[in-house]
Amino acid sequence: MKLLHIDSSILGDSSASRQVSAAAVAQFRKKDPSVEVISLDLASDPLPHLDVEALSWLGKELTPDVSARPELVASGKALSDFKAADIVVIGVPMYNLSIPSQLKSWIDRIMVAGQTFRYGPSGIEGLAKGKTVVLAVARGGLYGEGSPAASFEHQLSYLKSVFTMIGITDITVIEAEGLATNGGADRARILSDAEQKASAL
């Protein structure tokens, strides 16, 4: 069993999404001590924004000229690590109504035609079926269904679309929402509730 653990918050130890994603990974390790965990910190080790060269190379074999290009090697590893993973746990803060640009750069490495999806006669077909995805989502405000700001939410809705498109249906969301409301007075309780949900995976 392989687990890919990704964090994208720039806040380090102060990050709520990191705290919740860590609790989720700890629970998977508790259930199966033999699980192999691969960690990727997109804040400290970001992937560059996708360019034409990286796009044209993704999914192809390493060649000597590519092996000399660290950014292309990192792109290939991001895709191969994702394809090899049985479980993917992602810590996702909301930045300006969406996801961190570092996480978008990673998504651009895994959404590759012919690798994780393909265009068939009936439209798009996902090729990454059978994986489990856990999204540890953190946001300061309230953007859930029925809230006044629900239409501004482009974080969780986008991620669900991404993983559904590539064939993943087993998606669990653990939300720590409203962390900054009431001046942050409820932050500890909200995080505790989210960690408890992670511990019940």
C-alpha positions as CSV (number, residue, x, y, z in Angstrom):
1,M,0.0,0.0,0.0
2,K,1.4,3.4,-1.0
3,L,0.2,6.7,0.3
4,L,1.1,10.1,-1.2
5,H,0.9,12.9,1.3
6,I,0.9,16.4,-0.2
7,D,0.9,19.7,1.7
8,S,0.5,23.0,-0.1
9,S,0.1,25.6,2.7
10,I,2.9,28.3,3.0
11,L,2.3,28.7,6.7
12,G,4.4,25.9,8.0
13,D,3.6,24.8,11.6
14,S,0.9,27.4,11.8
15,S,-1.1,25.7,9.0
16,A,-4.5,24.3,9.8
17,S,-4.6,22.1,6.6
18,R,-1.2,20.6,7.5
19,Q,-2.4,19.7,10.9
20,V,-5.5,17.9,9.5
21,S,-3.6,16.2,6.7
22,A,-1.1,14.9,9.2
23,A,-3.9,13.5,11.4
24,A,-5.3,11.7,8.3
25,V,-1.9,10.2,7.4
26,A,-1.3,9.1,11.0
27,Q,-4.7,7.3,11.0
28,F,-3.8,5.4,7.8
29,R,-0.4,4.5,9.4
30,K,-2.2,3.3,12.5
31,K,-4.6,1.1,10.4
32,D,-1.7,-0.3,8.3
33,P,1.8,0.2,9.8
34,S,3.3,-1.2,6.6
35,V,1.9,1.6,4.4
36,E,4.7,3.3,2.4
37,V,4.3,7.1,2.7
38,I,5.8,9.5,0.1
39,S,5.7,13.1,1.2
40,L,5.6,16.2,-1.0
41,D,5.8,19.7,0.5
42,L,4.8,22.0,-2.3
43,A,5.7,25.1,-0.3
44,S,9.3,24.2,0.4
45,D,9.8,22.2,-2.8
46,P,7.5,23.8,-5.4
47,L,7.1,22.7,-8.9
48,P,7.5,25.5,-11.5
49,H,4.5,26.6,-13.5
50,L,3.8,24.3,-16.4
51,D,5.4,25.3,-19.7
52,V,5.3,23.9,-23.2
53,E,8.5,21.8,-22.7
54,A,7.3,20.2,-19.5
55,L,3.9,19.5,-21.0
56,S,5.3,17.9,-24.1
57,W,7.6,15.6,-22.0
58,L,5.3,14.4,-19.3
59,G,4.7,10.7,-19.3
60,K,7.7,9.9,-21.6
61,E,10.8,8.0,-20.7
62,L,13.8,9.7,-19.1
63,T,16.6,10.5,-21.5
64,P,20.1,11.8,-20.7
65,D,19.1,15.4,-21.7
66,V,16.0,15.3,-19.5
67,S,17.8,13.7,-16.6
68,A,20.0,16.8,-16.5
69,R,17.0,19.1,-16.0
70,P,15.9,18.9,-12.4
71,E,12.6,20.6,-13.1
72,L,11.6,18.0,-15.7
73,V,12.7,15.2,-13.5
74,A,10.5,16.6,-10.7
75,S,7.6,16.8,-13.1
76,G,8.0,13.2,-14.0
77,K,8.3,12.1,-10.4
78,A,5.1,14.0,-9.5
79,L,3.2,12.0,-12.1
80,S,4.8,8.7,-11.4
81,D,4.3,9.1,-7.6
82,F,0.6,9.9,-8.1
83,K,0.0,7.0,-10.5
84,A,1.7,4.6,-8.0
85,A,-0.3,5.7,-5.0
86,D,-3.2,3.9,-3.6
87,I,-4.1,6.7,-1.3
88,V,-3.6,10.4,-1.8
89,V,-3.9,12.8,1.2
90,I,-3.8,16.5,0.3
91,G,-3.7,19.5,2.7
92,V,-5.5,22.3,1.0
93,P,-5.8,25.8,2.3
94,M,-8.1,28.4,0.6
95,Y,-6.2,31.3,-0.9
96,N,-8.3,34.0,-2.4
97,L,-11.3,31.8,-3.0
98,S,-9.3,28.9,-4.6
99,I,-6.3,26.7,-4.1
100,P,-2.6,27.7,-3.7
101,S,-0.8,28.1,-7.1
102,Q,1.7,25.6,-5.9
103,L,-1.0,22.9,-5.8
104,K,-2.3,24.0,-9.2
105,S,1.2,23.4,-10.6
106,W,1.2,19.9,-9.2
107,I,-2.3,19.2,-10.6
108,D,-1.0,20.3,-14.0
109,R,1.6,17.5,-13.7
110,I,-1.0,14.7,-13.0
111,M,-3.7,15.7,-15.4
112,V,-2.1,14.3,-18.5
113,A,-3.9,13.0,-21.5
114,G,-3.0,9.4,-22.1
115,Q,-1.8,9.0,-18.5
116,T,-4.6,9.8,-16.1
117,F,-7.4,10.5,-18.6
118,R,-8.1,10.1,-22.3
119,Y,-10.5,11.4,-24.9
120,G,-12.8,8.6,-26.0
121,P,-15.7,8.5,-28.4
122,S,-18.1,9.4,-25.6
123,G,-15.9,12.1,-24.1
124,I,-13.4,12.1,-21.3
125,E,-12.5,8.8,-19.6
126,G,-10.6,8.7,-16.3
127,L,-7.7,6.4,-16.1
128,A,-6.8,6.8,-12.4
129,K,-9.6,4.7,-11.0
130,G,-9.3,2.7,-7.8
131,K,-7.5,5.4,-5.7
132,T,-8.7,6.9,-2.5
133,V,-8.3,10.7,-2.1
134,V,-8.6,12.6,1.2
135,L,-8.8,16.3,1.0
136,A,-7.9,18.1,4.2
137,V,-9.5,21.5,3.5
138,A,-9.0,24.6,5.6
139,R,-10.5,28.1,5.2
140,G,-11.0,31.1,7.3
141,G,-14.5,31.9,6.2
142,L,-17.8,30.1,5.6
143,Y,-18.3,28.9,2.0
144,G,-20.4,25.8,2.5
145,E,-23.6,25.0,0.7
146,G,-26.3,27.5,1.8
147,S,-23.9,30.1,3.1
148,P,-24.0,33.6,1.7
149,A,-20.5,33.1,0.2
150,A,-21.2,29.7,-1.3
151,S,-20.9,30.9,-4.9
152,F,-17.4,32.2,-4.1
153,E,-16.1,28.8,-3.3
154,H,-13.6,27.5,-6.0
155,Q,-11.4,25.4,-3.8
156,L,-13.2,22.2,-3.0
157,S,-15.5,22.3,-6.0
158,Y,-12.5,22.5,-8.3
159,L,-10.6,19.7,-6.6
160,K,-13.7,17.4,-6.8
161,S,-14.0,18.1,-10.5
162,V,-10.3,17.4,-11.0
163,F,-10.3,14.0,-9.4
164,T,-13.7,13.0,-10.7
165,M,-12.5,13.8,-14.2
166,I,-9.5,11.4,-13.9
167,G,-11.7,8.6,-12.7
168,I,-11.5,8.8,-8.9
169,T,-14.8,8.4,-7.1
170,D,-13.6,7.6,-3.5
171,I,-13.1,11.2,-2.3
172,T,-13.3,12.0,1.4
173,V,-13.4,15.7,2.5
174,I,-12.4,16.8,6.0
175,E,-13.2,20.5,6.4
176,A,-11.9,22.9,8.9
177,E,-14.1,25.9,8.0
178,G,-14.7,29.2,9.6
179,L,-11.2,29.3,11.3
180,A,-11.1,33.1,11.2
181,T,-14.7,33.9,12.1
182,N,-15.4,35.4,15.5
183,G,-11.8,36.7,15.5
184,G,-10.5,33.1,15.4
185,A,-12.1,32.3,18.8
186,D,-13.4,28.9,17.5
187,R,-10.2,27.9,15.7
188,A,-9.1,25.3,18.3
189,R,-12.5,23.7,18.4
190,I,-12.9,23.6,14.6
191,L,-9.4,22.0,14.3
192,S,-10.1,19.5,17.0
193,D,-13.3,18.4,15.3
194,A,-11.5,18.1,11.9
195,E,-8.7,16.0,13.5
196,Q,-11.3,13.7,15.1
197,K,-12.9,13.2,11.7
198,A,-9.4,12.4,10.3
199,S,-8.9,9.9,13.1
200,A,-12.1,8.1,12.1
201,L,-11.0,7.4,8.5
